[in-house]
Amino acid sequence: MIRETEDSPCRRFKSVSDHRNEYEESGRQVRPFLHLNWDFADSRSDVRLRPATAANAAVRLNQRNNLTGFHAHRRGTAEVREGKVAIETVATALRTACSVPEWHRASLATLVRPADGGRMATRKGGDTTASTAFVEYTRFIVNHPVYEGMPDAWNENGAVQWEAPSNRGSGKHKDTHQKRRAWWRDKALAVGIDPTADQWISRTAKSIHPTGEKPCKRCGRVMSLRYVYPSGHLARRLGNLGYLEESDLPEKTEDVYSIVERLHAKFGNQFLADATRLFTTAGIRAPRFPTVDAILSWLKDDYVPQEPSTLSPGAMSNAPDRFEGFHSFNLCCRSKADSGRHSGNLRSYVTDRRVFEYWVDGDWVAADRMMGLVRTKLADEPCANGHDGPCSADHIGPISLGFSHRPEFQLLCGHCNGAKNNRMTMRDVQRLIAAEAQGEDVVSWHSRALWERCKDRVGDDETALRLSKLMRDNRHTLMDILQRVYAAGHYSFLVPLLNLEYAEWDVTFEGLHVSEGYTAYSEMVRIPRTTTYAREQKARRCRIAFGALEAYWVKANRNAYVAWSDEAEARVLAALEILNRDGTEVPMQAILARALSGDFTESVDTLFRGAVAVLPSEWPPEYEEAFVLLRSAMDDVAETLSRMWDDERYVRTIYDASDEDFGLAAIAAESMPR
């Protein structure tokens, strides 16, 4: 037993093995998933922690401190000493779960796991691979009193009999489907649902589920069972707004509350005005919303419970085929071919664009805000090339070539923007050089050396295109270096490269106008953001950036050239050796490693929020030492590429259809009449 006392809170440390021995000596049967025996009369509790991950439990407990209703109870992190954790702190946290919303309760419950890893039965020929989180979840559900009396819960081998398909024609469990349907009918009557009404069984499954969320069988991602995720209908409506970029569209696993808060933070009243038509359906008339809080409240209380066509649940109902009544695969893995966004025809392009956008320098908050203003305030301005609008914001120095993400754009019509693609003209180069003369940093750290060596060689559009191609290969080489750092598991080292500090400020522009086809303003005003929103933005930026980096080299036929040299290789190896030293890790490293491993029970969003919550105020000196070496490696790359200025790869003036960045889209655009 564990007893908390006022004079010694969180002072008694027990190893997992010690606690398990005491637990078993008490005479109780060890439950495979979770045993909580709260006795509020004398404040006693039994709890088992994950073997070999006591320290991780403390980290995860610290993450939970950010959850509404829980952070007010306890802000401290459970202490960890030599692999032992303050059991009293964890027990207090879990006991608190009894009084917080079910969503939080399920998250807190992931602090415990089965003793033996768990097993589950599957039908012959079915998928026997299941995430650890899902196996734990099945044990939890089978042992939960809500499902007491479920027929054939266990098979003869002691494994969970999770599935009960209707097409079983023989065997011991051939009648399990019918028996479970009868169980669900009795349960419906018990909770006041008419078993002859439409969708009675799915309504029953939702009403009795103990947590309101479940992990995915394939990937382990925890998702809500409520209709809170964007359907294809909502994705199309968002895409039709006109002022959203591709990167603004939601991922199918982002809940509607997060979508609303994120888009309102970026587009303000423009998004508020459009919210009514976004969420109105044939059977639901959305009101006008004066504030973002009004939208969130209406969504939670009125909209989501009606299960509108614009939203989807994290998992579809499937009773009585599945034990608790829901599909094993969540929305995240419902289709193996779906890479995670609704606009599939541009997925590959968007992944690349995300890599460029998130791994370049510059005030990304200010740049994103200016892009939004171009869409909402300046779209009807004429094109910089003299054509009629509507226009969109075009980076003068393409971020895909390593230039900074800055709040200055030229306005180009659709034809001109498509024709330019990812290449520079002589006018672009001259504009960038002029901006540098005014003290602006126009190019990112990894591309500055090549830019400095070659910018003065540009004298016409052909040489500007030549420089564009050189900088593209410079970017490919950078991606190779970052991939090696990522593959070595040094995730926290990469975080400073994402410039997360800009998330702490909102930006407004005074005197916004267009001058000679370029955006301009008299003053940029920075306003501090709330800690919660800043943390959400940092977490989202980390999650998308790491995901895009991981996927970058998966794309085949890139026609990529990695400009390598012995000197650059030696510097990269030296940097990796420094990062491999003991003592160079920071607290967020363990959380990032868990989030990127795919082996977790909580949601990946929760993990990234936990990671950015422990961002260090100062990075280890080894990080700076390693970064200097990588920057020197890119200097070596720049020297190699600059010597290739007259190489045939870069001199040719036609646009090769095999060229990824200057291919068919550019050729088609050039052939269009002006």
Secondary structure per residue as TSV (DSSP state, phi and psi in degrees):
chain	resnum	aa	ss	phi	psi
A	1	M	-	360.0	153.3
A	2	I	E	-118.0	131.4
A	3	R	E	-124.9	128.0
A	4	E	-	-92.8	135.8
A	5	T	-	-127.1	154.3
A	6	E	T	-66.4	-29.2
A	7	D	T	-86.3	-12.8
A	8	S	S	-144.6	57.8
A	9	P	T	-70.6	137.0
A	10	C	T	58.6	32.0
A	11	R	-	-107.2	-21.3
A	12	R	-	-94.2	120.6
A	13	F	-	-104.8	137.5
A	14	K	B	-132.8	140.1
A	15	S	-	-74.2	161.0
A	16	V	H	-60.2	-43.3
A	17	S	H	-64.4	-41.2
A	18	D	H	-60.2	-44.3
A	19	H	H	-67.7	-38.1
A	20	R	H	-65.4	-41.7
A	21	N	H	-59.8	-46.1
A	22	E	H	-62.1	-38.8
A	23	Y	H	-63.7	-45.6
A	24	E	H	-71.1	-33.4
A	25	E	H	-66.5	-19.4
A	26	S	T	-71.0	-10.9
A	27	G	T	93.7	-0.8
A	28	R	-	-85.6	150.7
A	29	Q	-	-75.1	135.7
A	30	V	-	-75.4	116.6
A	31	R	-	-77.1	141.5
A	32	P	S	-70.4	-26.4
A	33	F	S	-111.2	-52.8
A	34	L	-	-155.1	132.2
A	35	H	-	-129.4	112.2
A	36	L	-	-123.8	118.5
A	37	N	-	-124.4	81.1
A	38	W	-	-78.5	130.4
A	39	D	B	-123.4	93.3
A	40	F	T	-70.3	-16.2
A	41	A	T	-63.9	-40.7
A	42	D	T	-123.1	18.9
A	43	S	T	55.4	41.3
A	44	R	E	-103.4	151.9
A	45	S	E	-152.2	144.2
A	46	D	-	-105.6	135.1
A	47	V	-	-152.9	145.0
A	48	R	-	-119.0	137.0
A	49	L	-	-100.8	163.3
A	50	R	-	-64.5	127.6
A	51	P	T	-60.3	140.3
A	52	A	T	66.3	5.4
A	53	T	-	-132.9	35.5
A	54	A	H	-63.1	-41.6
A	55	A	H	-63.2	-39.3
A	56	N	H	-65.9	-33.1
A	57	A	H	-60.0	-38.1
A	58	A	H	-66.0	-41.5
A	59	V	H	-62.2	-44.0
A	60	R	H	-69.2	-33.4
A	61	L	H	-63.4	-38.9
A	62	N	H	-63.1	-37.1
A	63	Q	H	-60.2	-43.1
A	64	R	H	-64.2	-20.4
A	65	N	T	-63.7	-15.7
A	66	N	T	-86.7	-6.1
A	67	L	S	-81.4	136.5
A	68	T	T	-58.2	134.7
A	69	G	T	91.0	-19.8
A	70	F	T	-108.1	-37.1
A	71	H	T	-64.9	-26.6
A	72	A	T	-71.5	-23.7
A	73	H	T	-78.4	-42.0
A	74	R	-	-153.2	118.4
A	75	R	-	-100.0	-15.6
A	76	G	S	-79.1	153.4
A	77	T	-	-87.7	139.9
A	78	A	-	-58.6	135.1
A	79	E	-	-74.1	145.0
A	80	V	E	-127.3	127.4
A	81	R	E	-136.1	112.0
A	82	E	T	52.5	47.8
A	83	G	T	79.8	6.0
A	84	K	E	-112.2	147.4
A	85	V	E	-122.9	150.7
A	86	A	-	-69.9	97.3
A	87	I	H	-61.3	-35.6
A	88	E	H	-59.8	-39.3
A	89	T	H	-64.0	-45.1
A	90	V	H	-65.4	-41.2
A	91	A	H	-61.9	-41.5
A	92	T	H	-61.7	-41.5
A	93	A	H	-62.1	-44.3
A	94	L	H	-68.4	-37.0
A	95	R	H	-64.1	-35.5
A	96	T	H	-61.1	-30.3
A	97	A	G	-58.8	-22.4
A	98	C	G	-67.7	-19.2
A	99	S	G	-116.4	6.2
A	100	V	S	-106.8	167.4
A	101	P	-	-56.1	155.7
A	102	E	H	-60.9	-33.8
A	103	W	H	-57.5	-45.7
A	104	H	H	-70.6	-34.8
A	105	R	H	-60.9	-42.6
A	106	A	H	-65.7	-37.3
A	107	S	H	-65.3	-41.2
A	108	L	H	-66.8	-31.8
A	109	A	H	-66.9	-16.3
A	110	T	T	-73.7	3.2
A	111	L	T	-76.4	-7.4
A	112	V	-	-125.2	158.1
A	113	R	-	-150.4	170.1
A	114	P	-	-70.2	152.3
A	115	A	S	-71.0	-31.8
A	116	D	S	-110.6	10.3
A	117	G	-	84.8	-21.9
A	118	G	-	78.8	153.2
A	119	R	-	-136.1	153.6
A	120	M	E	-139.3	145.8
A	121	A	E	-87.2	144.4
A	122	T	-	-130.7	156.8
A	123	R	-	-68.8	154.4
A	124	K	T	-58.0	129.7
A	125	G	T	85.1	-3.6
A	126	G	S	-83.3	177.5
A	127	D	-	-78.7	117.0
A	128	T	-	-95.9	-1.7
A	129	T	-	-88.2	125.5
A	130	A	-	-138.8	143.9
A	131	S	-	-66.0	153.8
A	132	T	H	-56.4	-42.3
A	133	A	H	-59.7	-40.2
A	134	F	H	-69.9	-39.4
A	135	V	H	-61.2	-44.3
A	136	E	H	-61.6	-40.5
A	137	Y	H	-61.8	-42.3
A	138	T	H	-62.4	-39.6
A	139	R	H	-63.8	-43.2
A	140	F	H	-60.3	-46.3
A	141	I	H	-65.3	-47.1
A	142	V	H	-61.1	-34.0
A	143	N	T	-86.7	-3.8
A	144	H	S	-78.8	137.7
A	145	P	G	-61.6	-22.7
A	146	V	G	-59.0	-32.8
A	147	Y	G	-103.4	20.5
A	148	E	T	-59.1	134.4
A	149	G	T	88.3	2.1
A	150	M	-	-61.4	125.8
A	151	P	T	-63.4	141.4
A	152	D	T	53.9	48.8
A	153	A	-	-67.3	-32.7
A	154	W	B	-125.2	146.9
A	155	N	-	-93.6	-178.2
A	156	E	T	-67.7	-16.7
A	157	N	T	-92.5	3.3
A	158	G	S	83.0	10.9
A	159	A	-	-93.9	153.4
A	160	V	E	-66.4	128.4
A	161	Q	E	-90.4	82.7
A	162	W	-	-78.2	-40.7
A	163	E	B	-98.2	146.0
A	164	A	-	-143.1	70.0
A	165	P	-	-66.2	152.1
A	166	S	T	-77.8	-12.2
A	167	N	T	-98.5	16.4
A	168	R	-	-72.0	119.6
A	169	G	-	-101.3	-8.6
A	170	S	S	-156.3	175.7
A	171	G	S	95.6	170.4
A	172	K	T	-60.0	-33.0
A	173	H	T	-106.2	25.5
A	174	K	T	-66.3	-22.6
A	175	D	T	-103.3	7.8
A	176	T	H	-62.3	-38.5
A	177	H	H	-59.2	-47.4
A	178	Q	H	-67.6	-38.6
A	179	K	H	-65.4	-38.9
A	180	R	H	-71.7	-33.8
A	181	R	H	-61.8	-39.8
A	182	A	H	-63.7	-38.0
A	183	W	H	-62.5	-43.7
A	184	W	H	-65.1	-34.6
A	185	R	H	-64.8	-42.9
A	186	D	H	-65.6	-38.4
A	187	K	H	-66.6	-38.2
A	188	A	H	-60.9	-45.5
A	189	L	H	-62.1	-37.5
A	190	A	H	-65.7	-31.1
A	191	V	T	-101.3	7.9
A	192	G	T	86.5	25.7
A	193	I	-	-110.0	130.4
A	194	D	-	-73.0	115.5
A	195	P	T	-71.0	0.4
A	196	T	T	-102.2	-4.9
A	197	A	S	-81.0	164.1
A	198	D	T	-63.6	141.2
A	199	Q	T	54.2	31.0
A	200	W	H	-63.5	-37.0
A	201	I	H	-74.6	-37.1
A	202	S	H	-69.9	-36.9
A	203	R	H	-64.0	-37.6
A	204	T	H	-67.0	-44.4
A	205	A	H	-59.3	-41.3
A	206	K	H	-69.7	-38.5
A	207	S	H	-71.2	-28.3
A	208	I	H	-100.9	-9.4
A	209	H	-	-59.0	129.8
A	210	P	S	-73.7	-19.2
A	211	T	S	-122.1	-21.7
A	212	G	S	77.2	10.1
A	213	E	E	-153.5	161.2
A	214	K	E	-151.8	152.4
A	215	P	E	-82.6	153.5
A	216	C	-	-76.5	140.0
A	217	K	T	-64.0	-36.8
A	218	R	T	-81.5	-51.5
A	219	C	T	-108.3	-14.5
A	220	G	-	86.6	-1.9
A	221	R	-	-64.2	130.5
A	222	V	E	-86.4	126.6
A	223	M	E	-134.0	151.9
A	224	S	E	-71.9	149.4
A	225	L	S	-89.2	-4.0
A	226	R	S	-83.8	165.0
A	227	Y	E	-81.6	82.9
A	228	V	E	-126.9	3.2
A	229	Y	E	-109.8	147.1
A	230	P	E	-68.6	131.5
A	231	S	-	-86.8	177.0
A	232	G	H	-61.0	-31.9
A	233	H	H	-60.9	-48.5
A	234	L	H	-67.4	-39.2
A	235	A	H	-60.3	-41.7
A	236	R	H	-67.3	-39.8
A	237	R	H	-64.0	-40.6
A	238	L	H	-64.4	-41.8
A	239	G	H	-64.1	-27.3
A	240	N	T	-83.8	-3.2
A	241	L	T	-63.7	-31.5
A	242	G	S	97.1	-29.1
A	243	Y	S	-106.4	4.2
A	244	L	-	-92.5	134.1
A	245	E	-	-79.0	167.1
A	246	E	G	-56.9	-38.4
A	247	S	G	-71.8	-13.1
A	248	D	G	-82.1	-19.6
A	249	L	S	-64.6	144.3
A	250	P	-	-74.7	150.1
A	251	E	B	-75.9	155.7
A	252	K	T	-70.2	-12.2
A	253	T	T	-99.8	3.1
A	254	E	S	-87.3	126.8
A	255	D	-	-75.3	159.4
A	256	V	H	-63.7	-30.1
A	257	Y	H	-66.4	-43.0
A	258	S	H	-65.5	-40.5
A	259	I	H	-59.4	-48.1
A	260	V	H	-62.2	-47.2
A	261	E	H	-63.3	-41.3
A	262	R	H	-67.5	-47.1
A	263	L	H	-70.6	-34.2
A	264	H	H	-66.7	-39.6
A	265	A	H	-62.5	-31.5
A	266	K	H	-88.7	-38.6
A	267	F	H	-112.6	-7.7
A	268	G	T	60.4	-133.1
A	269	N	H	-64.1	-25.3
A	270	Q	H	-60.6	-43.1
A	271	F	H	-70.6	-37.9
A	272	L	H	-56.8	-43.2
A	273	A	H	-65.4	-30.5
A	274	D	H	-90.4	-10.1
A	275	A	H	-61.6	-34.6
A	276	T	H	-60.7	-49.2
A	277	R	H	-75.8	-22.3
A	278	L	H	-64.3	-42.6
A	279	F	H	-101.6	-3.9
A	280	T	-	-73.1	133.1
A	281	T	-	-125.2	-178.2
A	282	A	S	-59.4	-34.0
A	283	G	S	-108.0	-1.4
A	284	I	-	-133.0	122.5
A	285	R	-	-100.9	111.9
A	286	A	-	-76.5	139.5
A	287	P	-	-79.3	178.4
A	288	R	-	-83.8	143.3
A	289	F	-	-114.6	119.2
A	290	P	S	-76.0	-26.6
A	291	T	S	-141.7	164.5
A	292	V	H	-68.0	-32.6
A	293	D	H	-62.8	-33.7
A	294	A	H	-65.9	-38.7
A	295	I	H	-63.5	-48.5
A	296	L	H	-62.0	-41.9
A	297	S	H	-65.0	-44.0
A	298	W	H	-64.6	-41.7
A	299	L	I	-58.4	-47.1
A	300	K	I	-68.1	-45.5
A	301	D	I	-88.0	-32.7
A	302	D	I	-115.1	-44.0
A	303	Y	I	-81.2	-56.5
A	304	V	G	-57.4	-43.2
A	305	P	G	-59.8	-21.6
A	306	Q	G	-85.1	-3.1
A	307	E	-	51.9	63.9
A	308	P	-	-72.1	162.8
A	309	S	T	-70.9	-16.0
A	310	T	T	-79.0	-10.5
A	311	L	E	-126.4	159.7
A	312	S	E	-132.0	154.4
A	313	P	E	-82.1	162.0
A	314	G	S	-67.2	-25.7
A	315	A	S	-150.4	136.9
A	316	M	-	-79.1	153.1
A	317	S	B	-71.1	142.4
A	318	N	-	-151.7	48.3
A	319	A	T	-91.4	146.6
A	320	P	T	-93.4	16.5
A	321	D	T	-62.1	-34.7
A	322	R	B	-112.5	148.7
A	323	F	T	-51.8	-53.5
A	324	E	T	-93.3	0.4
A	325	G	S	96.4	18.1
A	326	F	B	-136.9	150.3
A	327	H	-	-55.8	143.9
A	328	S	S	-69.4	-36.6
A	329	F	S	-91.1	126.7
A	330	N	-	-77.1	176.8
A	331	L	G	-53.9	-34.7
A	332	C	G	-61.6	-32.3
A	333	C	G	-121.0	20.7
A	334	R	S	-63.5	-31.1
A	335	S	-	-132.1	120.2
A	336	K	T	-61.7	-30.6
A	337	A	T	-77.4	-15.9
A	338	D	-	-83.3	119.7
A	339	S	-	-85.7	0.9
A	340	G	S	120.2	1.8
A	341	R	B	-133.6	154.6
A	342	H	S	-74.6	-31.7
A	343	S	-	-89.1	78.5
A	344	G	G	-67.0	-27.4
A	345	N	G	-69.0	-13.6
A	346	L	G	-118.1	15.4
A	347	R	H	-59.8	-46.2
A	348	S	H	-63.9	-42.6
A	349	Y	H	-63.2	-43.2
A	350	V	H	-65.2	-38.8
A	351	T	H	-59.3	-45.7
A	352	D	H	-61.9	-46.0
A	353	R	H	-60.0	-38.0
A	354	R	H	-64.5	-40.1
A	355	V	H	-57.6	-47.5
A	356	F	H	-65.2	-42.7
A	357	E	H	-67.4	-38.9
A	358	Y	H	-90.7	-17.8
A	359	W	S	-110.6	24.9
A	360	V	S	-114.7	164.6
A	361	D	-	-79.0	172.6
A	362	G	S	116.6	159.2
A	363	D	-	-78.2	89.7
A	364	W	H	-67.0	-28.7
A	365	V	H	-67.0	-47.0
A	366	A	H	-64.5	-41.1
A	367	A	H	-65.3	-43.4
A	368	D	H	-63.5	-39.7
A	369	R	H	-64.3	-41.6
A	370	M	H	-64.5	-40.0
A	371	M	H	-61.0	-39.5
A	372	G	H	-64.2	-38.5
A	373	L	H	-68.7	-34.0
A	374	V	H	-61.4	-40.7
A	375	R	H	-70.3	-35.2
A	376	T	H	-98.5	-29.7
A	377	K	T	-113.3	-29.7
A	378	L	S	-118.2	8.4
A	379	A	T	-62.1	-28.6
A	380	D	T	-89.7	1.3
A	381	E	S	-67.6	152.4
A	382	P	-	-69.3	155.8
A	383	C	-	-64.9	148.8
A	384	A	T	-61.6	-21.6
A	385	N	T	-93.9	9.9
A	386	G	S	92.9	3.3
A	387	H	-	-89.4	164.8
A	388	D	-	-73.4	158.4
A	389	G	S	-79.7	-167.6
A	390	P	-	-72.6	153.0
A	391	C	E	-115.7	160.7
A	392	S	E	-125.9	167.5
A	393	A	E	-82.3	127.3
A	394	D	E	-117.3	128.3
A	395	H	E	-64.3	129.2
A	396	I	S	-65.9	-46.8
A	397	G	S	-104.4	108.4
A	398	P	-	-57.2	132.2
A	399	I	G	-66.8	-22.3
A	400	S	G	-70.7	-11.6
A	401	L	G	-104.4	4.9
A	402	G	T	100.6	7.0
A	403	F	B	-80.4	160.5
A	404	S	-	-72.5	151.5
A	405	H	-	-86.8	94.6
A	406	R	-	-112.8	156.4
A	407	P	S	-82.9	44.6
A	408	E	-	-132.8	126.8
A	409	F	E	-137.2	156.3
A	410	Q	E	-100.3	145.8
A	411	L	E	-90.4	120.2
A	412	L	E	-126.0	141.0
A	413	C	E	-70.7	171.0
A	414	G	H	-59.3	-40.8
A	415	H	H	-64.2	-47.3
A	416	C	H	-68.3	-37.9
A	417	N	H	-65.1	-42.5
A	418	G	H	-66.6	-35.9
A	419	A	H	-69.5	-36.1
A	420	K	H	-69.8	-41.0
A	421	N	T	54.1	-133.1
A	422	N	T	-103.1	38.8
A	423	R	-	-126.0	159.9
A	424	M	-	-105.5	151.2
A	425	T	-	-100.7	170.6
A	426	M	H	-61.7	-36.0
A	427	R	H	-61.7	-39.0
A	428	D	H	-62.3	-46.4
A	429	V	H	-61.9	-43.2
A	430	Q	H	-63.3	-38.9
A	431	R	H	-65.2	-40.9
A	432	L	H	-66.6	-41.8
A	433	I	H	-63.1	-39.0
A	434	A	H	-65.3	-38.6
A	435	A	H	-64.9	-38.8
A	436	E	H	-61.0	-38.4
A	437	A	H	-63.8	-23.3
A	438	Q	T	-89.0	5.8
A	439	G	T	93.4	10.1
A	440	E	-	-87.2	146.3
A	441	D	-	-91.0	105.3
A	442	V	-	-96.6	-11.8
A	443	V	B	-131.9	147.9
A	444	S	-	-76.1	163.6
A	445	W	T	-56.2	-37.0
A	446	H	T	-79.6	-13.7
A	447	S	T	-116.0	-3.2
A	448	R	H	-63.6	-41.4
A	449	A	H	-62.5	-42.8
A	450	L	H	-68.6	-41.2
A	451	W	H	-58.0	-46.0
A	452	E	H	-65.0	-35.2
A	453	R	H	-74.1	-27.0
A	454	C	H	-118.7	-13.3
A	455	K	G	-62.4	-34.2
A	456	D	G	-78.5	-4.7
A	457	R	G	-84.3	-11.1
A	458	V	-	-80.0	119.8
A	459	G	-	-127.3	-6.6
A	460	D	S	-158.8	-177.8
A	461	D	H	-67.6	-31.0
A	462	E	H	-65.9	-44.1
A	463	T	H	-72.9	-26.8
A	464	A	H	-66.1	-39.8
A	465	L	H	-66.5	-37.3
A	466	R	H	-61.5	-44.8
A	467	L	H	-63.2	-38.1
A	468	S	H	-58.7	-44.0
A	469	K	H	-67.9	-38.5
A	470	L	H	-62.1	-42.9
A	471	M	H	-71.1	-26.8
A	472	R	H	-65.0	-44.8
A	473	D	H	-69.9	-29.9
A	474	N	H	-61.3	-40.7
A	475	R	H	-66.1	-41.8
A	476	H	H	-57.8	-41.5
A	477	T	H	-66.1	-41.1
A	478	L	H	-58.4	-45.4
A	479	M	H	-60.1	-34.9
A	480	D	H	-64.4	-41.6
A	481	I	H	-65.7	-47.4
A	482	L	H	-62.9	-36.5
A	483	Q	H	-61.9	-38.5
A	484	R	H	-67.4	-38.9
A	485	V	H	-65.8	-42.6
A	486	Y	H	-62.9	-46.2
A	487	A	H	-63.8	-28.5
A	488	A	T	-78.7	-4.9
A	489	G	T	84.2	16.3
A	490	H	-	-92.4	63.5
A	491	Y	H	-66.3	-44.3
A	492	S	H	-65.1	-27.7
A	493	F	H	-63.2	-33.0
A	494	L	H	-76.0	-20.8
A	495	V	G	-60.0	-44.5
A	496	P	G	-59.1	-22.2
A	497	L	G	-72.8	-11.1
A	498	L	G	-89.8	-4.4
A	499	N	-	53.9	49.4
A	500	L	G	-66.0	-20.3
A	501	E	G	-61.8	-23.6
A	502	Y	G	-67.9	-20.3
A	503	A	G	-66.1	-16.6
A	504	E	G	-79.3	-1.3
A	505	W	E	-131.8	139.8
A	506	D	E	-95.3	157.9
A	507	V	E	-132.6	136.3
A	508	T	E	-128.3	154.1
A	509	F	E	-116.9	123.8
A	510	E	E	-91.3	140.8
A	511	G	T	66.6	38.8
A	512	L	-	-65.1	131.5
A	513	H	E	-159.4	176.9
A	514	V	E	-113.5	132.3
A	515	S	E	-127.9	111.6
A	516	E	T	55.3	37.3
A	517	G	T	88.2	3.3
A	518	Y	E	-118.8	146.8
A	519	T	E	-68.6	144.9
A	520	A	E	-149.9	160.5
A	521	Y	-	-157.7	159.6
A	522	S	S	-87.8	-30.4
A	523	E	E	-157.2	142.6
A	524	M	E	-107.9	124.3
A	525	V	E	-108.5	128.2
A	526	R	E	-102.6	134.6
A	527	I	E	-126.1	127.1
A	528	P	E	-60.0	140.0
A	529	R	-	-97.3	161.5
A	530	T	-	-66.9	149.8
A	531	T	H	-60.2	-40.1
A	532	T	H	-62.6	-47.7
A	533	Y	H	-67.1	-41.0
A	534	A	H	-59.7	-40.5
A	535	R	H	-66.1	-39.4
A	536	E	H	-61.4	-43.3
A	537	Q	H	-66.0	-40.2
A	538	K	H	-64.0	-43.6
A	539	A	H	-63.4	-42.9
A	540	R	H	-65.4	-41.5
A	541	R	H	-63.1	-43.5
A	542	C	H	-61.1	-49.1
A	543	R	H	-60.8	-47.3
A	544	I	H	-70.2	-40.1
A	545	A	H	-63.4	-45.6
A	546	F	H	-66.3	-39.2
A	547	G	H	-64.1	-41.3
A	548	A	H	-68.2	-38.2
A	549	L	H	-63.6	-41.2
A	550	E	H	-63.7	-35.7
A	551	A	H	-86.9	-10.6
A	552	Y	H	-57.5	-48.8
A	553	W	T	-85.1	1.2
A	554	V	T	-71.3	-31.3
A	555	K	S	-65.7	127.7
A	556	A	S	-86.7	164.8
A	557	N	-	55.5	47.4
A	558	R	-	-75.8	-12.3
A	559	N	-	54.2	35.6
A	560	A	-	-86.6	144.5
A	561	Y	-	-120.7	121.6
A	562	V	-	-96.9	112.5
A	563	A	-	-83.9	94.6
A	564	W	-	-111.0	159.6
A	565	S	-	-150.4	162.2
A	566	D	H	-62.1	-36.3
A	567	E	H	-65.3	-44.8
A	568	A	H	-63.8	-42.9
A	569	E	H	-59.7	-43.3
A	570	A	H	-63.0	-38.7
A	571	R	H	-69.6	-40.0
A	572	V	H	-64.7	-43.8
A	573	L	H	-62.2	-39.4
A	574	A	H	-64.6	-39.1
A	575	A	H	-64.2	-44.0
A	576	L	H	-64.3	-36.0
A	577	E	H	-63.8	-40.0
A	578	I	H	-63.2	-43.3
A	579	L	H	-69.5	-20.7
A	580	N	T	-81.5	-7.1
A	581	R	S	-64.7	148.4
A	582	D	T	-65.6	144.1
A	583	G	T	87.6	3.5
A	584	T	-	-91.9	-8.0
A	585	E	-	-79.4	153.5
A	586	V	-	-116.1	162.1
A	587	P	H	-53.0	-35.4
A	588	M	H	-68.9	-18.1
A	589	Q	H	-59.2	-44.2
A	590	A	H	-63.9	-37.4
A	591	I	H	-71.7	-42.5
A	592	L	H	-62.0	-41.5
A	593	A	H	-60.0	-39.4
A	594	R	H	-68.9	-42.5
A	595	A	H	-64.2	-34.2
A	596	L	H	-92.4	-4.8
A	597	S	H	-82.2	-24.8
A	598	G	S	82.3	-2.3
A	599	D	-	-108.9	84.3
A	600	F	-	-151.3	163.2
A	601	T	S	-108.9	-27.8
A	602	E	S	-83.4	175.9
A	603	S	-	-74.4	150.3
A	604	V	H	-64.5	-31.9
A	605	D	H	-63.5	-40.4
A	606	T	H	-62.6	-39.9
A	607	L	H	-63.8	-44.6
A	608	F	H	-67.5	-34.8
A	609	R	H	-62.5	-41.2
A	610	G	H	-64.0	-35.3
A	611	A	H	-66.8	-47.2
A	612	V	H	-73.6	-19.2
A	613	A	H	-67.5	-21.5
A	614	V	T	-114.9	31.0
A	615	L	-	-57.8	130.1
A	616	P	-	-73.9	147.9
A	617	S	S	-72.9	-27.4
A	618	E	S	-135.1	136.1
A	619	W	-	-87.3	154.2
A	620	P	-	-57.4	144.3
A	621	P	H	-59.4	-26.1
A	622	E	H	-62.9	-29.9
A	623	Y	H	-63.7	-44.9
A	624	E	H	-64.1	-39.9
A	625	E	H	-62.2	-43.8
A	626	A	H	-68.9	-38.1
A	627	F	H	-64.2	-40.5
A	628	V	H	-58.8	-40.2
A	629	L	H	-66.1	-40.7
A	630	L	H	-67.4	-37.7
A	631	R	H	-64.9	-38.4
A	632	S	H	-65.9	-36.0
A	633	A	H	-62.1	-39.7
A	634	M	H	-69.8	-27.9
A	635	D	H	-64.1	-41.4
A	636	D	H	-63.3	-40.3
A	637	V	H	-62.2	-42.3
A	638	A	H	-61.6	-40.1
A	639	E	H	-63.8	-42.2
A	640	T	H	-61.6	-47.1
A	641	L	H	-69.2	-39.5
A	642	S	H	-63.2	-29.4
A	643	R	T	-73.2	-11.6
A	644	M	T	-99.5	17.9
A	645	W	T	-53.0	-38.4
A	646	D	T	-98.0	11.4
A	647	D	S	-68.5	146.9
A	648	E	H	-58.8	-29.8
A	649	R	H	-58.2	-30.7
A	650	Y	H	-109.1	-19.2
A	651	V	H	-80.0	-30.5
A	652	R	-	-57.0	141.2
A	653	T	-	-102.0	-14.5
A	654	I	S	-80.4	161.0
A	655	Y	-	-101.3	106.7
A	656	D	-	-71.6	127.0
A	657	A	T	-64.8	-17.2
A	658	S	T	-84.6	-8.5
A	659	D	-	-78.8	119.8
A	660	E	S	-58.1	-44.0
A	661	D	S	-93.0	-22.2
A	662	F	S	-125.4	47.9
A	663	G	S	-105.1	-130.6
A	664	L	H	-61.6	-37.0
A	665	A	H	-62.8	-41.2
A	666	A	H	-68.7	-41.0
A	667	I	H	-61.0	-45.3
A	668	A	H	-62.5	-41.2
A	669	A	H	-65.8	-39.8
A	670	E	H	-65.0	-29.0
A	671	S	H	-81.9	-9.5
A	672	M	S	-76.7	141.9
A	673	P	-	-69.8	144.1
A	674	R	-	-89.1	360.0
